Amino acid sequence: MPIGISGIRQLPSVNSGTPMSLRVVSNRVGRSLACAAAVFALGYAGYVFRVNALAPGFAFILIVLVVSARWGLVESIAISIVAMLSLDYFFMPPLLSLRIDEPQNWIAFFAFTFTAITASRLSSGARQQALEAQDRQAEMEELYQLSRSLMLIDGRGDLGAQIARTVKEQCGFSEVAYCDGVDGRIDFYGSDDGSIEKEVLHGVALGQASWFVWRRKSLQTGNETVVAPVSLGGRVLGSLGAAGPPISEPALQAMANLVAITVERARERRAEGRREAVRQSEHLKGVLLDALAHEFITPLTSIKGAITTIRSQFPHAPDEEDLLVVAEEETDKLNSIVNESVDMARVEPGRTRIRKHPRDVSDFIQSALNRMKSVLDGRLVEIQVPDRIPRLSVDPELASLALRQLIGNAVKYSPPSSKIGISVEESDSMIAVRVFDEGPGIPPKEVDAIFERFYRGNNAAESIPGMGMGLSIARDIADAHGGSLKAENRPGGGATFSLVLPAAFEVKVI
């Protein structure tokens, strides 16, 4: 008989349409009658040839053991009863009668009956354990083959269809369906006869009924339809439905776990592919930015030199002087932008190269403000630095770039007449440089999103110029220093950005 993954032996199909249970009963009755006839014939032969009752008794017990080992407990008990009656009828006085007169014959009769039934139960139990061991071995082999096949699934293709096809081919189901827990898509493979209900698949996959296994058995064919949740780590990833031979609960759970691992691995591969694409894109953007910045340096230097020479060595009218001053100032702005672009090209998420040096906090802030005079354009900046504050341990250029990004962000998102504040605070060997403005603040839903590269707020995407990289770069610089960058709204209006950088450890030489 073929053995399915369920651990339950499959009975042959019945073409006549007879219910499976009636066929099982008829088979057992036929086998029992045949064995009973054999026992009766053996008893009659012993009676004819006048053999000792001991020989037929052992022969009857042997037949009971053989029947129990071959077919089961029900048949063996039936044969034990027939053997008991045959022994009484042919070999215990009075012969050819079911009456027993002598007490010792009663003892022998009951001893034989007890021995036959006990032997049949023991033999049947051993047979059942052997069958269960074979079924478990078959389950393990098929689950092992299923795991190998699932590992070979290409996550870039149609995952649900591949899972359904693999499970059907490896486990011998007539139909298999997989429902994705994200979009609710159902993929069928096999004979789509409607035995697997889509509503049940959706209910289990979307978490509405993910706490139980749905089963339905057909009395006509003996097949079973099951739907089980596919979950991993307490998260429901989808549902798996199968129609075919009955399947045991442990095998079904193992199958669902294998499918869950496959789905999670495929999703992780896709996510890793997207992350790698983002990393490659970021690297390419950095390379292009670095290349463009270096290409701009030479012509800007030439322009700056030419304007300086014209102003110092050639006479010109006052109007020309004003134009030359404007040209020189704009050249300085372009040169500052190019220098910042070179610094930005050094910043790569997770791989920023820094060279730390001690830096006084006041000088650090003032240097950043001096490089942003043209951006501030006379804006009032209030600075609060404690008298006794440790020095910073930072990369001067990159840390200054991060602070300038925060100051520039405050200028962009606050009214021109409003004040910009900078405060400093020390805590746990870290120094927090906070930049706050008097603008509209940050929408609560965008507090975390504003640090993503190329993200522009919904209210600022059209009205405020920029690429959405400044805050992301500042955060990467802070992370590279072992610090952090956080944003929050002020109670009275406006936003506060806290740039946390490490303090320098002072070493006293005695």
Secondary structure, 3 states (H helix, E strand, C coil): CCECCCCCECCCCCCCCCCHHHHHHHHHHHHHHHHHHHHHHHHHHHHHCCCCCHHHHHHHHHHHHHHHHHCCHHHHHHHHHHHHHHHHHHHCCCCCCCCCCCHHHHHHHHHHHHHHHHHHHHHHHHHHHHHHHHHHHHHHHHHHHHHHHHHCCCCCCCHHHHHHHHHHHHHCCCEEEEEECCCCCEEEEECCCCCCCHHHHHHHHCCCCCCCCEEEECCCCCCEEEEEEEEECCEEEEEEEEEECCCCHHHHHHHHHHHHHHHHHHHHHHHHHHHHHHHHHHHHHHHHHHHHHHHHHHHHHHHHHHHHHHHHHCCCCHHHHHHHHHHHHHHHHHHHHHHHHHHHHCCCCCCCCCCCEEECHHHHHHHHHHCCHHHHCCCCEEEECCCCCCCEEECHHHHHHHHHHHHHHHHHCCCCCCCEEEEEEEECCEEEEEEECCCCCCCHHHCCHHHCCCCCCCCCCCCCCCCCCHHHHHHHHHHHCCCEEEEEECCCCCEEEEEEEEECCCCCCC
